[in-house]
Amino acid sequence: NHPDVHVLYRTSGDVDLLVEVIFEKMDDLNAFLEKELAVEGIVGTVVTIVIGPYKRCPWTGL
């Protein structure tokens, strides 16, 4: 229930979870990685910074 976590996906493949977070400052991202993700069972993280969208489509469900 972290306020900066906007979406949490369970995935298949090499990565088990995809977490979409939004921070105004890199310091906030670093604090999130160090504090919130420092739990038993998380063995590593991969951070990707999104520069901007090529296309946006509203989610309409399945």
KEZA-410418 format. One record per residue (C-alpha): residue number from 1; residue in three letters; x, z, y. Coordinates in steps of 0.25 Angstrom, whole numbers. Example, Ala and Ser with C-alpha at 12.3 -4.5 7.8 and 13.67 -1.06 7.14 Angstrom:
ATOM num residu     x     z     y
ATOM   1    ala    49    31   -18
ATOM   2    ser    55    29    -4
REM end
This chain:
ATOM num residu     x     z     y
ATOM   1    asn     0     0     0
ATOM   2    his    11    -3    10
ATOM   3    pro     5    -9    23
ATOM   4    asp    15   -20    24
ATOM   5    val    12   -26    10
ATOM   6    his     2   -37    12
ATOM   7    val     2   -43    -2
ATOM   8    leu     7   -38   -16
ATOM   9    tyr     7   -48   -27
ATOM  10    arg    10   -46   -42
ATOM  11    thr    18   -58   -47
ATOM  12    ser    24   -64   -59
ATOM  13    gly    38   -69   -61
ATOM  14    asp    51   -63   -56
ATOM  15    val    44   -55   -45
ATOM  16    asp    33   -45   -49
ATOM  17    leu    27   -42   -35
ATOM  18    leu    27   -50   -22
ATOM  19    val    24   -41   -10
ATOM  20    glu    20   -47     4
ATOM  21    val    24   -38    15
ATOM  22    ile    25   -40    30
ATOM  23    phe    34   -32    39
ATOM  24    glu    38   -34    54
ATOM  25    lys    52   -30    52
ATOM  26    met    63   -31    41
ATOM  27    asp    66   -16    42
ATOM  28    asp    51   -14    37
ATOM  29    leu    53   -24    25
ATOM  30    asn    66   -17    21
ATOM  31    ala    59    -3    22
ATOM  32    phe    48    -8    13
ATOM  33    leu    58   -14     3
ATOM  34    glu    66    -1     3
ATOM  35    lys    55     9     3
ATOM  36    glu    42     3    -3
ATOM  37    leu    49    -6   -14
ATOM  38    ala    59     5   -19
ATOM  39    val    50     9   -31
ATOM  40    glu    53    10   -45
ATOM  41    gly    51    -4   -52
ATOM  42    ile    54   -13   -41
ATOM  43    val    68   -18   -44
ATOM  44    gly    70   -28   -33
ATOM  45    thr    63   -35   -22
ATOM  46    val    64   -49   -16
ATOM  47    val    61   -51    -1
ATOM  48    thr    56   -64     5
ATOM  49    ile    54   -65    20
ATOM  50    val    42   -75    23
ATOM  51    ile    46   -84    35
ATOM  52    gly    32   -90    36
ATOM  53    pro    22   -98    29
ATOM  54    tyr    21  -113    26
ATOM  55    lys     6  -112    23
ATOM  56    arg    -4  -101    23
ATOM  57    cys   -17  -101    15
ATOM  58    pro   -27   -90    16
ATOM  59    trp   -30   -84     2
ATOM  60    thr   -44   -87    -3
ATOM  61    gly   -43   -81   -16
ATOM  62    leu   -44   -87   -30
REM end
